[in-house]
Amino acid sequence: MWNQVYDPFGSPVLSTLVAAIPVVTLLVLIATNKVKAHWAAVIALAVALLVVTLGFTMPTGHALRATWLGVITGFFPIGWIILNVIFLYRLTVEKGWFETLQHSIGGISADRRIQLLLIAFAFGAFFEGASGFGTPVAVTGALLIGLGFSPLAASGLSLIANTAPVAYGALGTPIQGLASVTGLDPYLLGAMVGRQLPFFSLIVPFWLIWVFAGWRGMMQVWPAILVTGISFAVPQFLISNYVNPWIVDIGASIISMACLVAFLQVWQPKELWLSAKLRTKDDSAATMAPPPVRTHVATRSEVIWSWVPWVILSVVVAIWGTGWFKALVNPLFTLNFPIEGLHNQIQKVPPVVAAPVKEGAVFAFTYLSYTGTGILIAAVLSAAVMKYSPIRLIKAYLETLWVVRYSLVTIAAMLAIGTLTRYSGVDATLGLAFAQAGFLYPFFGTLLGWLGVALTGSDTASNVLFGGLQKITAEQLGLSPILMGAANSSGGVMGKMIDAQSIVVASTATNWFGHEGSILRFVFWHSIVLACLVGVLVMLQAYVWPFTAMVIH
């Protein structure tokens, strides 16, 4: 049994600096654009192994086993989702159905700003609610690149848009994870998040269009942006507070898409914005996706059929994300693999937890209930509709596997770093540094959630990592633990756009391999500023009336 050590150098400042080395190494290597993302991840993983074994006294055997657990967790479920959603996308491209789909969306409005609202924000929110774990960025990035958006625009804007819905992603999985480690009521946590994120559901659509088109371009379409934001934010608040936290994104996104499309029947921008490129140095060197060229006008029947694969995908991932489906199949189709030599061999200790807690290390291979499995089934069903032969289908799958091979390596290495940080206690060292903020803790506690998602790539994982710490610290400072638990999740959503696995997903979906650094540089400051704004809101809710009246105790 090994107890985690949170201050191995006898100096909280020095220990925190050392704990940050792997993350800083990873971000610097990616941001320089001089090192390929998969090599950057592997190098950062090697650095992390050195830091946890030499600096934080983690036994080498434990560290290697935690790394292996992270690698297989990277493949299942994250890599499994990416592989299969790209497989479905490539099938629709090969048959020409994706081109028809793009033009049907473009037919709603040729204005690029409206397309971003509809696809990146509203449609992406639906996939976040149904499946999460990279699916929305993969789908919306592919749609935007096919519509002629530049690779950086398709990647970066999809990442910015995929923020406000994240806390309720995969049918409320982050809220459930937060409840499981804090012992707090998931309905209360979901309701509190629903009193924070709707503000940003209003802000993010404006922010998205401002980043893309500038202030003037944003103001030209402000009515459509306002309709999109309000029709998402209001249902997000109402469903989270008066229904449940599981269906928030699905309900809000459907309402938002319907309201935007209906509004466009009576309003269109006076001046169409047809440029699909960003005005940045990184984008000036990007390979522009050629605008789709139509050889014939699609019939109504062809347009309807072009939506069929995505309707199938939506239905399947919605079913796969439900609790009743998981409860039905997991007992029958799950293989549990305890990691010998790691399982229950590490203890979290105070002050991170109230009493010592053993860390389990069991890889649950829930192969049928994985979202990626559902996507694969949807792809096979769609292939049958598109009349693919079995031989061509198998060959197309192998071709997809080859295309995403580096992305899979990168994601596996990223998850290995996140898992290693968790089992070594490095994440807790970073968390404890935030917890020293005292009166400013509501602000820095929110940024702790942001850091957790940036490290792990998952709001769920961040909630599991830091939820207990948020509760303990809040109680010590006389704050509402429900407020700070929710702040961890709400702040975390802004870290989603800079976590390495999301960036890799975006570069893969847009076929812009090797430019992960450009994407990171583009979204980095947006992520920090938006996270700080969430922190300011939580500070107001903690101390300033009438915001304090919103807090659930």
C-alpha positions as CSV (number, residue, x, y, z in Angstrom):
1,M,0.0,0.0,0.0
2,W,1.3,3.4,-1.0
3,N,-0.1,6.6,0.4
4,Q,-0.1,9.6,-1.9
5,V,2.3,12.4,-1.1
6,Y,1.1,15.9,-1.9
7,D,4.1,18.0,-0.7
8,P,7.1,15.8,-1.4
9,F,9.6,18.7,-1.2
10,G,8.3,20.3,2.0
11,S,7.4,23.4,0.1
12,P,3.9,23.7,-1.3
13,V,5.2,26.2,-4.0
14,L,8.0,24.0,-5.2
15,S,5.8,20.8,-5.1
16,T,3.2,22.6,-7.2
17,L,5.7,23.8,-9.7
18,V,7.1,20.3,-10.1
19,A,3.6,18.9,-10.4
20,A,2.9,21.3,-13.2
21,I,5.9,20.2,-15.3
22,P,4.2,17.4,-17.3
23,V,1.2,19.6,-18.3
24,V,3.4,22.6,-19.2
25,T,5.6,20.3,-21.2
26,L,2.7,19.0,-23.2
27,L,1.1,22.4,-23.9
28,V,4.5,24.0,-24.8
29,L,5.4,21.1,-27.2
30,I,1.9,21.3,-28.9
31,A,1.8,25.1,-29.0
32,T,5.2,25.4,-30.7
33,N,4.0,23.3,-33.7
34,K,7.5,21.9,-34.0
35,V,6.6,18.5,-32.6
36,K,3.8,16.3,-33.9
37,A,1.0,15.9,-31.4
38,H,1.5,12.2,-30.9
39,W,5.2,12.7,-30.2
40,A,4.4,15.6,-27.9
41,A,2.0,13.4,-25.9
42,V,4.6,10.5,-25.7
43,I,7.3,12.9,-24.5
44,A,5.1,14.5,-21.9
45,L,4.1,11.0,-20.7
46,A,7.8,10.2,-20.2
47,V,8.3,13.4,-18.3
48,A,5.2,12.6,-16.2
49,L,6.7,9.2,-15.3
50,L,9.9,10.8,-14.1
51,V,8.0,13.4,-12.1
52,V,5.8,11.0,-10.2
53,T,8.5,8.4,-9.5
54,L,11.4,10.6,-8.7
55,G,9.6,13.7,-7.4
56,F,6.4,12.3,-5.8
57,T,7.9,8.9,-4.7
58,M,5.3,6.8,-6.5
59,P,6.6,3.2,-6.9
60,T,7.7,2.5,-10.4
61,G,5.5,-0.5,-10.7
62,H,2.5,1.4,-9.7
63,A,3.3,4.2,-12.2
64,L,3.7,1.8,-15.1
65,R,0.5,0.1,-14.3
66,A,-1.4,3.4,-14.0
67,T,0.1,4.3,-17.4
68,W,-1.2,1.1,-18.9
69,L,-4.6,1.7,-17.5
70,G,-4.6,5.2,-19.0
71,V,-3.6,3.8,-22.4
72,I,-6.4,1.3,-22.6
73,T,-8.9,4.0,-21.2
74,G,-7.7,6.2,-24.1
75,F,-8.7,3.6,-26.6
76,F,-12.0,2.7,-24.9
77,P,-14.1,4.7,-24.9
78,I,-12.5,7.9,-26.4
79,G,-10.5,6.5,-29.3
80,W,-13.3,4.0,-30.1
81,I,-15.7,7.0,-30.5
82,I,-13.4,8.9,-32.8
83,L,-12.6,5.8,-35.0
84,N,-16.2,5.0,-35.6
85,V,-17.6,8.5,-36.1
86,I,-14.9,9.2,-38.7
87,F,-15.8,5.9,-40.3
88,L,-19.4,6.9,-40.6
89,Y,-18.4,10.3,-42.0
90,R,-16.1,8.8,-44.6
91,L,-18.9,6.4,-45.7
92,T,-21.3,9.3,-46.3
93,V,-18.6,11.3,-48.2
94,E,-17.8,8.4,-50.5
95,K,-21.4,8.0,-51.6
96,G,-21.9,11.7,-52.0
97,W,-24.6,11.9,-49.3
98,F,-22.5,14.2,-47.1
99,E,-22.3,16.7,-49.9
100,T,-26.1,16.7,-50.2
101,L,-26.4,17.1,-46.5
102,Q,-24.1,20.1,-46.5
103,H,-26.1,21.8,-49.2
104,S,-29.4,21.1,-47.4
105,I,-28.0,22.8,-44.3
106,G,-26.6,25.6,-46.5
107,G,-30.0,25.9,-48.0
108,I,-31.4,27.1,-44.7
109,S,-29.0,30.0,-45.0
110,A,-25.9,30.6,-47.1
111,D,-24.6,33.0,-44.4
112,R,-21.6,31.4,-42.6
113,R,-22.5,32.9,-39.3
114,I,-26.0,31.3,-39.3
115,Q,-24.4,28.0,-40.3
116,L,-22.1,28.3,-37.3
117,L,-25.1,28.9,-34.9
118,L,-27.0,26.0,-36.4
119,I,-24.2,23.4,-36.7
120,A,-21.4,24.3,-34.2
121,F,-23.6,25.5,-31.4
122,A,-27.1,23.9,-31.6
123,F,-26.4,20.7,-33.5
124,G,-23.2,20.2,-31.5
125,A,-25.1,20.6,-28.3
126,F,-27.4,17.8,-29.3
127,F,-24.5,15.4,-29.8
128,E,-22.9,16.6,-26.6
129,G,-26.1,15.7,-24.7
130,A,-26.5,12.4,-26.5
131,S,-23.0,11.0,-26.3
132,G,-20.3,13.6,-25.4
133,F,-16.7,12.4,-25.3
134,G,-15.5,14.1,-28.4
135,T,-18.5,13.2,-30.6
136,P,-19.9,16.8,-31.1
137,V,-16.5,18.2,-32.2
138,A,-15.9,15.3,-34.5
139,V,-19.4,15.7,-36.2
140,T,-19.6,19.5,-36.3
141,G,-15.9,19.8,-37.4
142,A,-16.5,17.4,-40.3
143,L,-19.8,19.2,-41.3
144,L,-18.1,22.6,-41.3
145,I,-15.0,21.5,-43.2
146,G,-17.3,20.0,-45.8
147,L,-19.3,23.3,-46.1
148,G,-16.0,25.0,-47.1
149,F,-14.9,26.4,-43.7
150,S,-11.1,26.6,-43.4
151,P,-9.6,23.9,-41.2
152,L,-8.8,26.3,-38.4
153,A,-12.2,27.8,-38.5
154,A,-13.9,24.4,-38.5
155,S,-11.7,23.1,-35.7
156,G,-11.4,26.2,-33.4
157,L,-15.0,27.3,-33.7
158,S,-16.4,23.8,-33.0
159,L,-14.3,23.8,-29.8
160,I,-15.5,27.2,-28.7
161,A,-19.1,26.2,-29.4
162,N,-18.8,23.0,-27.4
163,T,-18.6,24.6,-24.0
164,A,-21.9,25.6,-22.5
165,P,-23.6,22.2,-23.0
166,V,-20.6,20.1,-21.6
167,A,-21.7,19.9,-18.0
168,Y,-24.8,18.0,-19.0
169,G,-23.0,15.9,-21.7
170,A,-23.7,12.2,-22.3
171,L,-27.1,12.4,-20.6
172,G,-25.8,14.1,-17.5
173,T,-22.7,11.9,-16.9
174,P,-20.6,14.8,-15.4
175,I,-23.3,15.6,-12.9
176,Q,-23.7,11.9,-11.9
177,G,-19.9,11.6,-11.5
178,L,-19.9,14.7,-9.3
179,A,-22.7,13.4,-7.1
180,S,-21.0,10.0,-6.7
181,V,-17.8,11.5,-5.2
182,T,-19.4,14.2,-3.1
183,G,-22.5,12.4,-1.9
184,L,-24.6,15.4,-2.8
185,D,-28.0,15.1,-4.6
186,P,-27.4,15.0,-8.4
187,Y,-30.7,16.9,-8.9
188,L,-29.5,19.8,-6.7
189,L,-26.1,19.8,-8.4
190,G,-27.7,19.8,-11.8
191,A,-30.1,22.6,-10.7
192,M,-27.2,24.7,-9.4
193,V,-25.2,24.3,-12.7
194,G,-28.5,25.3,-14.4
195,R,-28.2,28.6,-12.5
196,Q,-24.7,29.3,-13.8
197,L,-24.3,28.0,-17.4
198,P,-27.5,29.6,-18.9
199,F,-25.6,33.0,-18.6
200,F,-22.9,31.5,-20.8
201,S,-25.4,29.8,-23.2
202,L,-26.4,33.4,-24.0
203,I,-22.8,34.7,-24.2
204,V,-21.1,31.8,-26.2
205,P,-23.2,32.2,-29.4
206,F,-22.3,35.9,-29.5
207,W,-18.7,35.1,-28.6
208,L,-18.6,32.4,-31.4
209,I,-19.7,34.8,-34.1
210,W,-17.6,37.7,-32.8
211,V,-14.5,35.4,-33.0
212,F,-15.4,34.4,-36.5
213,A,-16.7,37.6,-38.1
214,G,-15.7,40.5,-35.8
215,W,-17.9,43.0,-33.9
216,R,-19.5,44.4,-37.0
217,G,-20.2,41.0,-38.5
218,M,-21.7,39.9,-35.1
219,M,-24.0,42.9,-34.8
220,Q,-25.4,42.3,-38.3
221,V,-26.9,39.0,-37.1
222,W,-27.5,39.8,-33.5
223,P,-31.3,38.9,-33.7
224,A,-30.5,35.3,-34.8
225,I,-27.8,35.0,-32.2
226,L,-30.1,36.2,-29.5
227,V,-32.9,33.7,-30.6
228,T,-30.3,30.9,-30.6
229,G,-29.0,31.8,-27.1
230,I,-32.3,32.5,-25.4
231,S,-34.0,29.4,-26.9
232,F,-31.1,27.3,-25.5
233,A,-30.5,29.1,-22.2
234,V,-34.1,29.2,-21.0
235,P,-34.8,25.4,-21.6
236,Q,-31.4,24.7,-20.0
237,F,-32.5,26.5,-16.8
238,L,-36.0,25.1,-16.8
239,I,-35.2,21.5,-17.5
240,S,-32.2,21.4,-15.1
241,N,-34.2,23.0,-12.3
242,Y,-37.7,21.5,-12.8
243,V,-37.2,18.2,-14.7
244,N,-33.8,16.4,-14.3
245,P,-30.2,16.9,-15.2
246,W,-30.1,14.0,-17.7
247,I,-32.0,15.4,-20.7
248,V,-31.0,19.1,-20.5
249,D,-28.8,19.3,-23.6
250,I,-31.0,17.2,-25.8
251,G,-34.1,19.2,-24.9
252,A,-32.5,22.6,-25.1
253,S,-30.7,21.8,-28.4
254,I,-33.8,20.6,-30.2
255,I,-35.7,23.7,-29.0
256,S,-32.8,26.0,-30.1
257,M,-32.5,24.4,-33.5
258,A,-36.3,24.6,-34.1
259,C,-36.5,28.2,-32.9
260,L,-33.6,29.3,-35.1
261,V,-34.9,27.6,-38.2
262,A,-38.4,29.1,-37.6
263,F,-36.9,32.6,-37.0
264,L,-35.1,32.3,-40.3
265,Q,-38.3,31.9,-42.1
266,V,-39.2,35.5,-41.3
267,W,-35.7,37.1,-40.9
268,Q,-32.5,36.9,-42.9
269,P,-29.4,39.0,-42.6
270,K,-29.3,41.9,-45.0
271,E,-25.7,41.2,-46.0
272,L,-24.6,37.6,-46.5
273,W,-21.3,36.6,-45.0
274,L,-19.8,34.1,-47.4
275,S,-16.2,34.0,-46.2
276,A,-15.4,30.7,-44.4
277,K,-12.0,31.8,-43.2
278,L,-10.6,33.4,-40.0
279,R,-8.5,36.5,-40.1
280,T,-5.5,35.1,-38.3
281,K,-1.9,34.3,-39.2
282,D,-2.4,30.6,-38.5
283,D,-5.3,30.5,-40.9
284,S,-3.6,32.3,-43.7
285,A,-1.4,29.3,-44.1
286,A,-4.2,26.8,-43.9
287,T,-5.2,24.7,-46.8
288,M,-8.7,26.0,-47.7
289,A,-11.3,23.3,-48.2
290,P,-12.6,23.8,-51.7
291,P,-16.2,25.1,-51.8
292,P,-18.6,22.3,-52.6
293,V,-19.4,22.3,-56.3
294,R,-22.7,20.8,-57.3
295,T,-23.0,18.8,-60.5
296,H,-26.7,18.6,-60.1
297,V,-29.4,20.0,-57.8
298,A,-30.4,17.4,-55.2
299,T,-34.0,16.3,-55.3
300,R,-36.2,16.4,-52.1
301,S,-35.9,12.6,-51.8
302,E,-32.0,12.8,-52.0
303,V,-32.0,15.5,-49.3
304,I,-34.1,13.4,-47.0
305,W,-32.0,10.3,-47.6
306,S,-28.8,12.3,-46.9
307,W,-30.1,12.9,-43.4
308,V,-30.8,9.3,-42.7
309,P,-27.3,8.2,-41.5
310,W,-27.3,11.1,-39.0
311,V,-30.8,10.5,-37.8
312,I,-29.8,6.8,-37.3
313,L,-26.7,8.0,-35.4
314,S,-28.8,10.4,-33.3
315,V,-31.3,7.8,-32.3
316,V,-28.7,5.1,-31.5
317,V,-26.4,7.4,-29.4
318,A,-29.5,8.7,-27.5
319,I,-30.5,5.1,-26.7
320,W,-26.9,4.2,-25.8
321,G,-26.6,7.1,-23.4
322,T,-29.7,6.2,-21.3
323,G,-29.3,4.7,-17.9
324,W,-31.9,2.0,-18.6
325,F,-29.9,0.7,-21.6
326,K,-26.6,0.6,-19.7
327,A,-28.4,-1.1,-16.8
328,L,-29.8,-3.7,-19.2
329,V,-26.6,-4.6,-21.1
330,N,-23.8,-4.0,-18.7
331,P,-24.5,-6.9,-16.4
332,L,-24.5,-9.2,-19.4
333,F,-21.8,-7.7,-21.6
334,T,-19.1,-6.4,-19.3
335,L,-15.6,-7.8,-18.7
336,N,-13.8,-6.4,-15.6
337,F,-10.1,-6.4,-15.5
338,P,-8.6,-5.4,-12.1
339,I,-5.1,-4.0,-12.7
340,E,-3.0,-6.3,-10.4
341,G,-0.5,-4.5,-8.4
342,L,-2.4,-1.2,-8.7
343,H,-6.0,-2.0,-7.7
344,N,-6.6,-0.9,-4.1
345,Q,-2.8,-0.4,-3.6
346,I,-2.9,3.4,-3.5
347,Q,-4.6,5.6,-0.9
348,K,-5.8,9.1,-1.1
349,V,-5.2,10.7,2.3
350,P,-6.2,14.0,4.1
351,P,-6.5,16.9,3.3
352,V,-7.8,15.8,-0.1
353,V,-10.3,13.5,1.5
354,A,-11.8,13.4,5.0
355,A,-10.4,9.9,5.7
356,P,-8.0,7.6,3.7
357,V,-9.6,6.1,0.7
358,K,-8.3,3.3,-1.4
359,E,-8.1,3.9,-5.2
360,G,-9.7,1.2,-7.2
361,A,-8.1,0.3,-10.6
362,V,-10.5,-1.9,-12.5
363,F,-10.8,-1.5,-16.3
364,A,-14.5,-2.2,-17.0
365,F,-14.7,-3.3,-20.6
366,T,-18.4,-2.5,-21.2
367,Y,-18.0,-3.2,-24.9
368,L,-21.6,-3.2,-25.9
369,S,-22.7,0.0,-24.0
370,Y,-19.7,2.1,-25.2
371,T,-20.9,5.1,-27.2
372,G,-18.4,4.1,-29.9
373,T,-20.1,0.7,-30.2
374,G,-23.4,2.4,-30.8
375,I,-21.8,4.7,-33.4
376,L,-20.3,1.6,-35.1
377,I,-23.8,-0.1,-35.2
378,A,-25.2,3.2,-36.6
379,A,-22.5,3.2,-39.3
380,V,-23.2,-0.4,-40.3
381,L,-26.9,0.3,-40.5
382,S,-26.2,3.4,-42.5
383,A,-23.9,1.5,-44.8
384,A,-26.7,-1.0,-45.5
385,V,-29.0,1.9,-46.4
386,M,-26.3,3.3,-48.7
387,K,-25.9,-0.2,-50.2
388,Y,-22.3,-0.9,-49.3
389,S,-21.0,-4.4,-50.0
390,P,-19.6,-6.2,-46.9
391,I,-16.1,-6.4,-48.5
392,R,-16.0,-2.6,-49.3
393,L,-17.3,-1.9,-45.8
394,I,-14.4,-3.8,-44.2
395,K,-11.9,-2.2,-46.5
396,A,-13.3,1.2,-45.7
397,Y,-13.0,0.5,-41.9
398,L,-9.3,-0.5,-42.3
399,E,-8.7,2.7,-44.3
400,T,-10.3,4.8,-41.5
401,L,-8.1,3.0,-38.9
402,W,-5.0,4.0,-40.9
403,V,-6.2,7.6,-41.3
404,V,-6.7,8.1,-37.5
405,R,-3.7,6.0,-36.3
406,Y,-1.7,8.9,-35.0
407,S,-4.8,10.4,-33.3
408,L,-5.4,7.2,-31.5
409,V,-1.8,7.1,-30.3
410,T,-2.1,10.7,-29.1
411,I,-5.4,10.2,-27.2
412,A,-4.0,7.0,-25.6
413,A,-0.9,8.9,-24.4
414,M,-3.1,11.9,-23.2
415,L,-5.3,9.6,-21.1
416,A,-2.2,7.9,-19.7
417,I,-0.9,11.2,-18.5
418,G,-4.3,12.1,-16.9
419,T,-4.6,8.6,-15.2
420,L,-1.0,8.8,-14.0
421,T,-1.6,12.3,-12.5
422,R,-4.7,11.0,-10.7
423,Y,-3.1,7.9,-9.1
424,S,0.1,9.7,-8.2
425,G,-1.7,12.5,-6.4
426,V,-0.1,15.2,-8.7
427,D,-3.6,16.4,-9.6
428,A,-4.4,16.9,-5.9
429,T,-1.2,18.8,-5.4
430,L,-2.3,21.3,-8.0
431,G,-5.8,21.3,-6.5
432,L,-4.5,22.1,-3.0
433,A,-2.7,25.1,-4.4
434,F,-6.0,26.5,-5.6
435,A,-7.6,25.7,-2.3
436,Q,-5.3,28.2,-0.5
437,A,-7.1,31.1,-2.0
438,G,-9.4,31.9,1.0
439,F,-11.9,34.6,0.3
440,L,-11.1,34.2,-3.5
441,Y,-11.7,30.5,-3.4
442,P,-15.0,30.7,-5.4
443,F,-13.0,32.2,-8.2
444,F,-10.0,29.9,-8.0
445,G,-12.1,26.9,-7.2
446,T,-13.9,27.4,-10.5
447,L,-10.5,27.6,-12.3
448,L,-9.7,24.3,-10.6
449,G,-12.5,22.7,-12.5
450,W,-11.1,24.3,-15.7
451,L,-7.7,22.9,-14.9
452,G,-9.2,19.5,-14.3
453,V,-10.8,19.3,-17.7
454,A,-7.7,20.7,-19.4
455,L,-5.7,17.9,-17.8
456,T,-8.1,15.0,-18.3
457,G,-10.2,16.1,-21.3
458,S,-13.4,15.3,-19.5
459,D,-15.7,17.3,-17.3
460,T,-16.8,14.0,-15.7
461,A,-13.1,13.1,-14.8
462,S,-12.5,16.6,-13.5
463,N,-15.6,16.3,-11.2
464,V,-14.4,12.9,-10.0
465,L,-10.9,14.3,-9.4
466,F,-11.8,17.5,-7.6
467,G,-15.4,17.1,-6.5
468,G,-14.4,15.8,-3.0
469,L,-11.8,18.6,-2.6
470,Q,-14.4,21.2,-3.6
471,K,-16.9,20.0,-1.0
472,I,-14.3,19.8,1.8
473,T,-12.9,23.2,1.1
474,A,-16.3,24.8,0.8
475,E,-17.4,23.5,4.1
476,Q,-14.1,24.7,5.7
477,L,-14.7,28.2,4.3
478,G,-18.4,28.3,5.1
479,L,-19.5,28.2,1.5
480,S,-22.2,26.1,-0.1
481,P,-20.7,22.7,-1.2
482,I,-23.4,22.5,-3.8
483,L,-22.3,25.9,-5.2
484,M,-18.6,24.9,-5.4
485,G,-19.4,21.4,-6.7
486,A,-21.4,23.0,-9.5
487,A,-18.7,25.6,-10.0
488,N,-16.2,22.8,-10.6
489,S,-18.4,21.5,-13.5
490,S,-19.3,24.9,-14.9
491,G,-15.8,26.2,-14.8
492,G,-14.6,22.9,-16.3
493,V,-16.6,23.3,-19.5
494,M,-14.4,26.1,-20.6
495,G,-11.3,23.9,-20.3
496,K,-12.9,21.5,-22.9
497,M,-11.7,23.6,-25.8
498,I,-8.0,23.4,-24.8
499,D,-7.7,19.8,-23.6
500,A,-5.4,17.9,-25.8
501,Q,-7.7,15.1,-26.8
502,S,-10.4,17.5,-28.0
503,I,-7.8,19.3,-30.1
504,V,-6.7,16.0,-31.6
505,V,-10.3,15.1,-32.3
506,A,-10.8,18.5,-34.0
507,S,-7.7,18.1,-36.2
508,T,-8.7,14.6,-37.1
509,A,-12.2,15.5,-38.0
510,T,-11.0,18.3,-40.3
511,N,-8.1,16.4,-41.8
512,W,-5.7,19.1,-40.5
513,F,-3.2,16.7,-39.0
514,G,0.0,18.2,-37.6
515,H,-1.6,21.6,-36.9
516,E,-2.7,21.0,-33.3
517,G,-0.5,23.8,-32.1
518,S,-2.3,26.3,-34.3
519,I,-5.6,25.1,-32.9
520,L,-4.4,25.4,-29.3
521,R,-3.0,28.9,-29.9
522,F,-6.3,30.0,-31.4
523,V,-8.6,28.8,-28.6
524,F,-6.3,29.2,-25.6
525,W,-7.1,32.8,-24.5
526,H,-10.8,32.3,-25.2
527,S,-10.7,29.4,-22.8
528,I,-9.0,31.4,-20.1
529,V,-11.2,34.5,-20.4
530,L,-14.4,32.5,-20.4
531,A,-13.3,30.4,-17.4
532,C,-12.5,33.6,-15.5
533,L,-15.9,35.0,-16.3
534,V,-17.5,31.8,-14.8
535,G,-15.3,32.4,-11.8
536,V,-16.5,36.0,-11.4
537,L,-20.1,34.7,-11.6
538,V,-19.4,32.2,-8.9
539,M,-17.8,34.9,-6.7
540,L,-21.0,37.0,-7.1
541,Q,-23.1,34.0,-6.2
542,A,-21.0,33.3,-3.1
543,Y,-21.0,36.9,-1.7
544,V,-23.2,39.4,-3.6
545,W,-26.9,39.8,-3.4
546,P,-29.1,39.2,-5.5
547,F,-26.8,36.5,-6.9
548,T,-26.6,34.8,-3.5
549,A,-30.4,34.2,-3.7
550,M,-29.6,31.8,-6.6
551,V,-27.5,29.5,-4.5
552,I,-28.8,26.1,-3.3
553,H,-27.6,25.2,0.2
